[in-house]
Amino acid sequence: MKIRTKTLQLCVALLFAFALAGGLPNEVSADELKQAKVTQVIQDVRVLPSNASPRPAAVNDDVRQGSGVQTGVQSRSELTFKDKTLTRLGENTIFSVGDGPRTIDLGSGQFLLYVPKKAGSAKVKTGPVTAAISG
């Protein structure tokens, strides 16, 4: 029950943050929102490619649709999408880029998502809960 309560709190916080965002900028295509770059690596962070074994993450690694990032104990990471959307991953987190534009799958753990004004919508999937907002 503790995990579900945290998940619900996270979804409510994300919905509030997304409610402040506007429309999608014209210069960023939907395909460009299906990938992010690793912009920070602290301690044990691994990239989880869709068709290869996990490997240590490095700054500027691409995380594309179907691949992900995993953080270890006392570890964290940051990913940046082309439109400057930031995703900060806490310790013991499994995160992957989902099927649609700016779709995020959270396998476990915690993250912070910052979507700039006029950046459009995002969709977050975590366990039995899916949160989405556009505005």
N, C-alpha and C positions, 0 to 999 in steps of 0.2 A: 504494500500500500504506500510505503514511503516513496518508492520510485514513481508511482503514478501521480502522487501529489506534486512532486518536483516537476514531473513532465507537464502537468496541467499548469503549474505556475509559470514554467518556461513558455508554454504556448500563449498564455494570456499576455505575458511581457512582450513576446514577439508580435502578437496581433496589435498591441498598442504602438510598438515601434513602427510597424509597417503602415499603420494608419496615418502616420505623418509623412509618408512617401507620396510622390506624385506620379505622373506618367512616365513611360519609358523613353529615354533619349533616342533620337533618330540615328545617331552615329554608331550605336551598338546593336549588332544583330543578335538574333535569338541563339544562333550557334555559338557566339562568343560568350554567352552566359551559361554555357554548358561546361565551362572549364575555368579553373582558377590557377593562380601561381602561388607557391609557397613563399611567403615573405618573411617568415620568422620561424626558427627552430630552436627550442630550448630543451636540452637534455635528450631523452629517448623518444624520437619521433620517426615513424616509418611511413613510407608511401606504400599503398596497397594497389599495385597495378591489376587490372582486370584479367590479364593473361600471363602473369609472371609471379614469382615469389616476392614477398615483402622485402623492402630494402630500406636502409637509412635514408631519411629525407634530407634534402639540401635546399637552401634558398634558391629560388627560380625554377624549382621542379614544377612541371605541369601536372595538375590533377584534373583529369578529364572525366566525362560522363562514364560511369561504370567503375571508376577507380576511386580510391579513398586515401585517408590518412588515419593513422592510429597513434595516440600518445600514450606514454607509459606513466609510471609513478613519478610525481613531482616534475612532470614534463608538460609543455604546452607548445602550441603552434599557431600561426596566423596564415590565412589564405586570402588573396585579393583577386576579385573578378575584374574583368576589363573595365567595367563601369564604376570601379572604386568601391563596390560592395566588399565589406570586410567580414571575415569569419574568424573568430578567435576560439581555439579549442582548448579546453581545460585538460587536466590530467585524466588518464584512463578513459579516453574518449575514442570512439570509432565513428568516423564521419565519411560519407561518400557523396559524390555528385550524382544526383538522380537522373531520370530519363528526360525530364523537360528542362526548359530554360530556368536557371536559378532555382532548381529543385534540389533540396538537401535531404539526405537520409541520415538520421542519427541512430546508429546501432546501439550505442550506450554512451554515457558520460554527459558532458555539458558543453555548451558553446554560447558565444555571444555573436549576434548577427547585427551588423550596422548596414542599413541600406540608405544611400544618400537620397536627398530630395529629388523628385522627378525620376527616380530609377525604376519605377514600375512595381511589379508584383513578385512575390517569392512564395515558395511552397516548402514546408518543413514536414517531413515524415519521421515519426519516432514511435516505435512499437505499435500499439493499437491506436495511437492518436495521430491525426494529420491536421496541420494548421495551415491555412492559406489566406492571403489577403491581397487585394489589389486596390489601387485607389489613386 
